[in-house]
């Protein structure tokens, strides 16, 4: 396997050069880019149509990280476009030459850039790279049509839909961090893994936020406010789990283990964020979330 590292800050010309050298035939190019913008479309729209996999989170559309018009343009050009909420890798692959560009950059203006305003990205070209598992993942993901994109029916083949609706919530409306203090520490250190990025987007966090403000923003989440309104003076674990089941609208339906895990996390985060609540064992075995008496 041979590889070559691209320029960290100015990678656009190198990506264009790789595409020009390696993509000649229809169906040859396979792209994986969780985020995809107009800049990504401009990069590949003149090439023979291929396949592209994006993350497909409705919040990506809201934040401008995913351009639906650009995806519709690709579909119109003959591309096969699919989405899956578990997509994180970034890949350009030539099935004819068994060569790829693999790295950290999305096909967005900040990801693929020729100037210092772009992100600091690591990308490299690799020959003889096996993408069989990635192709299988692509084939099992949600195929996006013009109709689906226009109706915002993005991804229903990932673990969860990532989509809040007027009729309910998604499990991904709950922070993924197990501790707000640890989340705050990662914000301060600049350690941004997938969990941290999810929670930054969900709670609109800033690296300048204090730990106390992180707790306030958690309590201000819509799902948390609705849950605490339901809890009132107190509710037992099983009742809160049933409330989640009735209000989570993810497809596929989360498992019982998922709900148990989320209730335990919510217990911990709520107690961490507010001095008004505590977890208490009542009736021998059941853990209740209880509002303390004033």
N, C-alpha and C positions, 0 to 999 in steps of 0.2 A: 504494500500500500504506500503510495507516494502522496505527499501533501506540500502545500505552500501557503504560508501565512499572508493575508492581505494587509494593506496599510490600515492601522487602527482607526485613524480619523478621516481618511479620504479614500473610501472604498468604492464609490459609485463607478468610476471608470474601470476598475478591475472587475466588478460584477458585469458591467456591460461587455467587456472584453471576453469574459468567460461565456456569457450567453451567446455572443456572436460566433465564438469558436465551436461551441458544443451543441447548439440547438439549430437543427436544419429541417426536421420533419414534424408533421402534425402528430400530436399525442406523445411526443418525446419528452417534453418538459414537465416535471413534477415539482410543484412548489408547496412548501409548508411554511406559512407565515401567520401566526396567531392574529396579529394586527395587519391591516392592509388599507392603504389610503390611495388617494389620487396619484401620488408619486409612484406607488407600486404599479398602478395601471399604466402610467406613462412608460415605465421601464419594460413592460412585457407585452403591451397591446399589439405591437407590430410583429411579434413572433408567431410562429405556427401555434394554434390552440393546443393547450395541454390540460393538466389537472392542477387544482389548487385546493389546499385545506386551510381553513381559518378557524379561530377559536369559536366565534359565533356567540359572544356574550352581548346581551342587549345593552349592557353598560358601556361596552366598547363603542357602540354606535353613539350613545349619549355623550361620551367623552371625546369623540372625534378620532378614535383609534381604528375604527372600522368604518369604511365608506361603502354604504350599500349601493350607491349609484355606480361605483367602480366595479363592484361584484356583478351588478346587473349588466354592465358593459361587457364583462368577460363572458357571461352566459350568452349574451347576444352574439359574441364573436365565435362561439362554439366551444368554449372552455367547459370542463366538468368541474363544478364548484361544490365543495362539501364543507360541513362545519362539525366540530366536536369540541365541547367545553373543556376537554382534558388536553387539548393541543397546547404545547409549549415550545417544542423544538422549532428551529428555523432551518430550512433546507431548500436548495435548488438542485435538481437532479436530472441528468440526461440518461434516459434509459438506453439509448443507442450506444453511448460511449462509456457507460458505467462510471460516470464521473459526477462529482457533486461539489457544491459550495455549502459548507456547514459552519454555523456560528451562532452569534447572539443577535444579529440584526433582523428586525422585521422589514417588510417591504413598505416602509413609510418614509417620509421626507427626512425625519431625524435618524432613521436607521440606515438608509442608503444615502450617503452624502459625499460631496467633494470639498466641503469646507469645514471650518472649525465649529460651526453652529450645530453640526450633527452630534449624535451620541458617540461615546467611546465604545467601539464595538470590536469584538474578536471574530474574524472570519478566516476560513482557510479552504482551499480547494483540495479535494482528495480524489484519487483515482481508485478504481476497483472497489467501490463502496457498495455494500449489500443493504438494500432498503426494503427487503421483502416484508419485514414486520411492519414497517411504516405504511407500505402499500396496503397491507391487510387492514390496518387501522383506518386508512382512508376509505377503503371499500365498505367498511362497517359503519361509516359516519353518515350523517344526514345530508342528502343531496339537495342543493338549493336551486330552486327554479325562480323565474322572474316573479311568479305569483307569491311564492313563499317569502321572498325578499320584500316585496311590496307590502305584505301583510305582517311583517316582522315576526314571522314564525321561524325563528332562527334555528336553534339547536335543540333537538329532543332525543339525541342519541348518545349524549354524554352522560356522566353520572347523574347530573341534575340539569334542569333547563336554564338555570341562572336568571330566570325571568320572574319578576314580581308582577302580579296582575291585580286589578281591583277586587278579584275574587279570593285572593290569598297571597301567600308568601312562598319564597324558595328557601331551602336550607342555606343557600349561599347568601341570604339576607342576614345570616348570623355570622359574626366574625369567626375566622378559622383559628385564630390564636387561642391558646389555652389559658393565657394570662395576659392581662393588659399591661402589667408591669414589664413583662418580657417583650411585649410588642413595643412599648415605649423605649426600652433599652436598644432594641434593634433599629428603631427610628433614629436614635441619637448616634449610633455607631455607623449608620449607613448600610447595614446589612439587610438587603431587600431580597428575600426569597419569595416564592410564589404566595405563601401565606401572608407575608407582610404586604405585598403589593395588593392582594385582594382586600385586606383590611384598610389599607390607605384609601383605596377607591371607595369602599363601602362607607367608611366613616368620614371621608373628606379630610384626612389627616394631613398635617404638615410637619416637617422635621423640626419646626419651631414650637410645636405644641408641647405644653407641659404635661406631666403625667396626670394631673388633675383634670386638664382639658380633655385628654384622651378618655377618661372615665365619663365625663359629661357627654361627650359625643357618642359613646356607647349607649348611655341611657336615653339618648335622643333618637336612637334608631327606631323606626316605625314598628318593627316587629317586637322590640323590647317594650315599647310603650303600650302596645296592645296586650302583650302578655301580662305585664304588671297590672294593668287595668282589670284583666281577668282574675289574676291572683287575689286581688283585694287584700283582705287581712291575712290570707294564707290558703295554700292548696297543697295537696300531697303529690308525690312524684308521678303516680299513675294518672292522675287527673290532668297534670300539666302535659304529660306525654300524649294523652288523648287530645288535648287542645292543639298541640303541634300537628298531630295526624289530621285533624279536621281543617287546619288552616294552611298546611303546606300543599302546594299544587304541583310539585315536581313530577315530571315524567322522565324516566320510570319512577314508580313509587319507591321512596326510601324504605329500607328494611327496618325491622324492629330494633336491630342493633344500632342503626343510624339514629333513630329517635332517642334511644337510651343515651347514646353518646352526646347528642345535642342538648338534652335536658341536663345532664351532668355539667356540661360546659356552661350552659346558661346559669345554672345555680352558682357556679364558681365566679363567673364574670359579674353577675348581679351583686353578689355579696362583696366582691372586690371593689365595685364601683359605688356602692351606696351603703352608708351606715344604717339605713332604715330597715335592711333585710338581714335575715339570718336563716341558716339551714338547721333544722332541728328534727331529731328522730322522735316521732310520735307513734303511738299504738304499736310499740315494740320494734317494728321493722321499717315502716314507711318514713322516708325523708320528706319533710314538708319545707316549702319555701314560705317563710312567715314574715310579715311586717311587724317590726318591733313596736311595742307600746310606747307612746310618747312619755 
